[in-house]
Amino acid sequence: MAGIGPETEESERREGLVEGAGRGAIRHERDEKQTAKVVAGGSITEAIAGLAAAALAILGLTGILPAYFAAIATIAVGVALLAQGGAVAARWSRIMAETPGYDLDARGDFSSGITGEILGGATGIVLGILALVGVAPPILIPVALLAFGGAMLVGTGATVDIGAMRGAGGSSRFERGARDLTVAASGTQMLIGITTIVLGILALIGIDPLTLSLVGLLAAGASILFSGSAVSSRMLGILRR
């Protein structure tokens, strides 16, 4: 019986390394797509809730149960922010692994943005429920607008980072367009966040609180719809590979 020579051992070692690398690549791709599914689900929920908030705010501005619809729209915006922040937080470590090129400070900004969205969303839901049951709606809804505006401002960087995920590789026109849309959405989100804060302050000092609150909720809902659609498009681009 011929012994196993050095060449045979080396060949087997190389085959083992290739096989291990192949399994690692498959596992990485599976994790990447799972991350995209989770984030896409949160973004779709965010977009739907943003659309609902905008529609409710429009109904309120037309004079149909304005206080009632303002409170429900506040809850909807809170749900939207909480859904997206929660979905990203659930896969935070994987998203960081799949978003190369950022230093520790940038990653800290990313986590701060997600935390801000979760806290802002939760605060808005609580304040919206209190306003819905009749607890000082002219005060609580503008306060919720301040929370939403702050959450949108700190969450802008997270939206940009999600758009920079390397999953799709940028080879597809759809994927490049989705990335550009994500960057545009982050800019819009920042402007609307500032606008929402200004409207909340004006409403708090007594300048037509209900109308300004509805306008702020309409702006926030539209921005969230745009941002959620952009992020979900980016994630679907990864899943289409």
N, C-alpha and C positions, 0 to 999 in steps of 0.2 A: 504494500500500500504506500503510495507516494505521500510524503509529508506535505504539510501546508507551508508553502514557502512565503518569504517576505512579500512577494508581489501579490499573492492571493490575499494575504492579510490586509495589505494596503488597499486593494480593490474593494474588499468587503467594508473596510472603514469608510472609504469614500461613498460607497452606496448607502451606508447608514447615515452619513452626514447629509446626503442629497435627500434621502427619504425624510429625515427629521426636518430639514428646511422646508420641504413640501408640505408636511403636516402643519408646521408653524405658519406658513403663508395662508393655508386654508383656514386655520383657526383665526388668524388676524382678519381675514376678509369676512368671516362669519361674525366676529365681534363688531367690526366696522359697520356692517349692514344692520346688526341688531341696534347699535347706537343710532343709526339713521332712522330706523323704524320708530324707536322711542321718541326721539326728538321731533320727527315728522308728525307723530300722533299728537304730541303736545302743541305743535305749531298749528295743526289743523283745528284742534279744539280752541286755541287762541283766536284764530281767524273767525271761526263761527261765532264765538262769544263777542268778538269785536263788532261783527256785522249786526248781531242782535242788539248790542248797546247803541250803535249808531241808529238803527231803525227805531228803537224805543225813544231815543232822544229827539228824533225827527217828529215822531207822533206827539211827544210832549210839547215841542215847539209849535205845533199846529193847534194846540189848545186842548188836546184829548188827554184828560187826567194827567196834567203835567207833573204834579208832585209824586203821584204814584209811579209813573213811568220813569221819572228821574231816579227814584230809589232803586227800581229794578235794574235800570241801566248801570247804576253804580255797582250793583252786585255782579252784573255781567262783565264789566271791565275788571273787577277784582278776580273773577273766575278766570278770565283770559290771561292775566298776568301770572296768576298762581299756576295755571296749567303749563305754560311755557317754562317758567322757572323751575317747577317741580320736575318736569320731564328732563330738562338739561341736568339738573342736580342729580337725578337718578343715575346718569351715565357720565358724571363729571370726570372721573379719572380716565375713562376711555376717550372722551372728547379732548382732554389735555394731551393724551398720547397721539391723537390723530390730528392735532393742530400744531405742527412744528414751527419753529422760528420765533417763539415768544420767550422772553426772559421771565424771571420770577415776578417782577413787578407787573408785567402784562397779565400773567396768570392770576395774580392777586386781583387785578382789576376785573378780570373775567368772573372770578368767584364772587367779588363784591357786587357785580351787576346782577348775577343770578340771585344772590341773597336779597338784594334790593327789590327785585321783582316779586319774590316770594313774600317778603314782609309787606310790600305795598299792596299786593293782591289780597293777602289775608286781612290787612287793615281795612281795605275798601269793602270787602264782603261783610265784615262786622258792622262797619258804619252804615252800609246800605241796608242791612237787616234792621238796625235800630231806627233808621229813618223810615223804613217801610212800615214799622209798627207805630210810627208817630212821634218818635223821640227827637225833637228839634231838627227836622229836615233842613231848614235854612242854614243851620250851622254845620251839621254833620256831613252833608253832601259836599259843600265847599272844602271842608277839611279832607274828605276823601280825594277830592281833585288835587289837593296839595300832595297827598301821598302818591297818587298816580303819576303826577308830573315828576316827582323825585325818582320814583321807580323807573320811569321811562328814560330819564336822563342817565342814571347809573347803569341801566341795562343796554345802553347804546353800544358800548364796547363789546358786550357779549354777543350782540347780533353780528357785529363785524367779524369777531373771532369764529363764530359758527360758519359764516360765509367763506372763511379762509380754510376750512377743513380740506385736507388734500384728497379726500376719497375719490372724487371724480376725475382728478388729474387734469381737468381743464381741456380735454381733447374734444369734447362735444360742444356744439354751438348752444344746445339747450343748457348745458352745465355752466358754460361761461356766462350766458345770459342770466341764469339764476344767481350766479355769484355777484354780477353787477347789480342785479335787482336788490340783493341783500344789502349791499353797500349803500345804495340809494335809500332803502328803507331805514337804515340806521340814521342817515342825515335827517330824513323826515321825522323820525321818532324824536330826535333831539329838539327840533323846532317845535313840534307839538307838545313835548314835555314842558318847555319854557312857557308856551302859550297857556297850557293847562294850569300851571302854577299862577300865572298872572290873573287868569279868570277866577281861580279859586280865591285869591287875595281880594280881588274886587268884590266878589260875592260875599266874602266874610265881613267886609266893611259896610255892607248894606246896599250896594248898587245893584238893584234888581237881582237878588240872589238866585231865584228860580230860573230865570231866563239865562243868566250867565252860566249857571251850573249845567243846564241842558246843552248850551253851546260847547262848554268844555267837555262834557261827556260825548257829544257828537264827534268832536275833534279827536279825543282819545280813542274812541271806538274805531274811527276811520284809520287812524295811524296803526292801531293794533291789527286791524284787518290786513293792511298793507304789509306790515312787518311779518305777521304770521304766514301770509301767503308766500312771501319771499323766502323765508326760512324753510317752509315745507317744500317749496320748489327745489331748493338746494339739496335737501335730504332725498327727495325723489330722484334727483340727478345721480346721487350716489347709488341708490337702489337699482337704477336702470343699467348700471355697468354690466 
